[in-house]
Amino acid sequence: MRILGVDPGLRACGYGAIEKNASSLTLIEAGIVTTNSTQNISERLNEIYTSFLELIKEIKPEVLVLEKIYAHWRHPATAFLLGQARGVICLLCAQNNIILREYLPTRIKKAIVGRGHAGKLQVKKMIEGLLKIKNTAYAFDVSDALALAVAYAQINKSLIRPEA
């Protein structure tokens, strides 16, 4: 089963794709899709859309995993912008018949580290170990996306095919 984790943002969207078989997890690809802050919102969302459409066609995930949205009351505009990028990803799931799953950040951390309040560095180190990643010079956007994909695999350990 191919699982794509996405950490959406308007400036940078981290992504990480893994292959899950009966006994192992294998890293397929990971990276960041960035947009130019000098462009207007519609151009930036279109960049996210076209980049992820190409990625989906290349990777062919069966499941895409997002973090459930959290909006801090002090930063409503940030949540609004994040929601727009996230909406583009959700639309791509519907258009490409990909199962969409969402988890709370604490659920993801618990599945990866064993504690729901683990730090980003702890999660990154655990992802590096689980996926045998040697190059640790990637951004937290990437490790967060990989954590989403791995968390889905950990939560659904007995599944070789996605849950209905």
N, C-alpha and C positions, 0 to 999 in steps of 0.2 A: 504494500500500500504506500502510495506517495502522499506526503503531508507537507503543506506549505504554511509556515507561520509568517505573519505579517505584523510589523510594528508600525502602524500608519502615522504619518505626520505630513504637514504641508511642505515643510522644508526638506525633510528626509524620511523616507520609508524604508525601514530595514526589512529584509526578507531572508528566510532560511528554509530550504527544502531538504527533507530527509526521506529515506526509503526505510520502511519498517517491514521486516519479514518475521518469521516465527521466533527467531532467536537473536536478532541484532538490529541495530539502527545504523544507517549509513548516510553520511552527509552527501547530498547531491550537489547543491550550490547554495551560496549565501552572498549577500551584498546589500547595497543601498541604492535606491532610486532617489535622486535629488531633483529639486526644481529651482529655478532661478527666481530669487526674491524680487527682481525688477519687473517680472512679468505680472500681468493681472491674474486674478484668481481663476478665471476660466481657462487660461492658457496653462496654468500650473496644474489644475485638475485634469486637463487633457493630457498633459505629460505623464501624470501618474497613471491615467487610464491606458494610454498606448503602451507604456513601459510594462505594466502588469499584464496586459493582454498578450503581449509578445512572450513574457515570462511564462504565463499559464500555458500557452500553446507549446512552448519548448519543454516545460517540466511535466505537464499533464497531471496535476495533483488530483487526487480523489477527494481530499479534505483540505479546507483552508481554515486556519485558526487565528482568531483575533482576541485581543484582551477586551473584556467588557469595559465600556467607556466609564470613566470617572471624571466628574467635573468638580473642581475645587471652587467654592463660592467666591474666592478672591480673584479667580482668573476665568471668568465665563467666556471671554473672547477666544481664549486658547482652546477651550472645549468645543466651541463653535467651529473653529478652523480644523481641528482634529476630526470632528464629525463629518465635515465635507470630504476629507481624504478617505475616511473610513467608509463613507457612503459609496464612493467610487469602487472600492474593493468589494463591498457587499453586492453591488450591481454586477460586477464581473462574475461573482459566484453564481448569481441567478442566470446570467446570460450563457455561462459555460457549464451549467449543470454540475457545479461543485458543491459538495456538502460544506456548509458554514457552521463552525462551532465557536463559541465564545466562553472564556473563563475569566473569573475574577483574578486580579494579580496575586492575591494570597493563595488561591488554589494552584496557580502555576508554580509559585515558589515552593509550596508544600510538595508538589509532585516531583520537582527537580531536586530540591535541597533537603526536604523533610521538615522545613519550618516555613510557615506562611509569611513571616516577616524578615526573610533573608535579604541581605543587601545585593545590589547589582553585581558587585565583584564576586560574591559567593556564587551567584547563579552562573556568571560567566565562567568561572573556574570549573564548576560542575559540568557545564555544557562541553567545555574543552575536553574534559576527561571522558565523558560519555561518548562523544563523537570522535575522540582521538585527534583533536585539532592541534596541530603543531604551531601554526602561525597565530599568535595571540594579539596581533596588531590591528584587529578589527574593532569597530565601534560598538558601544552598548546597544545601538539600534539593531545591529546584526545578532548579538547574543540574546537580546530580548526576543527577537523573531524566532531564533532557533529554539529558545526555551518554550515558546508557544507550541511549536511542532513536537518537541520531545515530550512536553507535558501531555499532549493529546495521546501520544503513544504510550506513556506511562499509565495514564488514567484508564486507557482502554487496552491493557496488556493482552487480554485474551483475544482481541480482534485482529484478524488478518485483513478483513474487509471492513469498511466503515460501518459504524452503527447507523441504524435507520432513523 
